[in-house]
Amino acid sequence: MTTILITPEYIAWESCLTFGGQRHINAEPKVVVNDFGLWAGAGAPDICDKAMRVLCSDEDVDLTEVPGFVEAAQRAGGFELARVWRDAYGDLAVQWWSDTNLYGFVPPLPLALGSGSSFVLGAYYASGRDVPLAIQLAAEHDEGSSGPVFVKSTNAMLDAVDHLKKRKYT
């Protein structure tokens, strides 16, 4: 599993896999940018990594139409995916999917994903909304999470999305 926190200002995550109580750094990205938005995935390694590889392809893909994806997601359990983008008015928009919700839900921000989601939200509010501290505490206290920890500007990452769109469509 992993832990991801998305706020209007920041996206933070740690990149860890756990197998039988052992922690491993995950070689696959947990946060990717393509010209359809900023994507974050947490959960069962096989399905999460497959989703991130598909999303890295830079194609407009409906994951529910990828052969075998729905079945694999339901078998794996514990999978979450979020997409963040700017809507036509320049406001942040968010959509969230999970192994039990494969057709999307629009949650409020902040949004936490992964095994440490309750830790990171609790630490976020208890620390006065300190995103780096919150993700670090979640990585330390959730048994399915560990470092390294990454914190990026949500706006900077969405600027990269806009740049990809301009490069691809102009």
URQUI-V22428 format. One record per backbone hydrogen bond with DSSP energy under -0.5 kcal/mol. NH is the residue of the N-H (numbers start at 0). CO is the residue of the C=O. E is the energy in kcal/mol with one decimal. If there is no record, write none. Layout:
BEGIN
NH_CO_E / NH_CO_E
END
This chain:
BEGIN
2_13_-0.5 / 3_112_-2.1 / 4_11_-2.8 / 5_110_-3.0 / 6_4_-0.5 / 6_9_-3.4 / 10_151_-2.5 / 11_4_-2.7 / 12_149_-2.4 / 13_2_-1.5 / 14_147_-1.4 / 15_13_-0.7 / 16_23_-3.1 / 18_21_-2.2 / 21_18_-2.0 / 23_16_-2.8 / 25_14_-0.5 / 31_38_-2.3 / 33_36_-2.3 / 36_33_-1.9 / 37_83_-3.0 / 38_31_-3.3 / 38_36_-0.5 / 39_81_-2.4 / 40_29_-2.6 / 41_79_-2.4 / 43_76_-0.6 / 47_43_-2.9 / 48_44_-2.6 / 49_45_-1.5 / 50_46_-2.4 / 51_47_-2.4 / 52_48_-2.3 / 53_49_-2.3 / 54_50_-2.6 / 55_51_-2.0 / 56_52_-0.5 / 56_53_-1.1 / 57_54_-1.3 / 60_58_-1.4 / 62_60_-0.8 / 64_61_-2.6 / 65_62_-1.1 / 68_65_-2.4 / 71_67_-2.4 / 72_68_-2.9 / 73_69_-2.3 / 74_70_-2.1 / 75_71_-2.5 / 76_72_-2.1 / 79_41_-3.0 / 80_96_-2.4 / 81_39_-2.7 / 82_94_-2.7 / 83_37_-2.7 / 84_92_-2.1 / 86_90_-3.1 / 89_86_-2.2 / 92_84_-3.1 / 94_82_-2.1 / 95_104_-3.0 / 96_80_-3.1 / 97_100_-1.9 / 98_78_-1.6 / 100_97_-0.9 / 103_100_-0.7 / 104_95_-1.2 / 106_104_-0.8 / 109_5_-0.7 / 110_5_-2.5 / 112_3_-2.4 / 114_1_-1.0 / 115_1_-0.7 / 116_113_-1.6 / 119_115_-2.9 / 120_116_-2.1 / 121_117_-2.1 / 122_118_-2.8 / 123_119_-2.2 / 124_120_-2.2 / 125_121_-2.5 / 126_122_-1.9 / 127_124_-1.2 / 128_123_-3.1 / 129_123_-0.5 / 130_128_-1.0 / 133_129_-2.5 / 134_130_-2.4 / 135_131_-1.9 / 136_132_-2.7 / 137_133_-2.2 / 138_134_-2.3 / 139_135_-1.8 / 140_136_-2.1 / 141_137_-2.5 / 142_140_-0.5 / 144_141_-1.8 / 149_12_-3.4 / 151_10_-2.8 / 153_8_-2.0 / 156_152_-2.2 / 157_153_-2.3 / 158_154_-2.1 / 159_155_-1.4 / 160_156_-1.4 / 161_157_-2.3 / 162_158_-2.4 / 163_159_-2.4 / 164_160_-2.3 / 165_161_-2.4 / 166_162_-2.6 / 167_163_-2.3 / 168_164_-2.8 / 169_165_-1.3
END
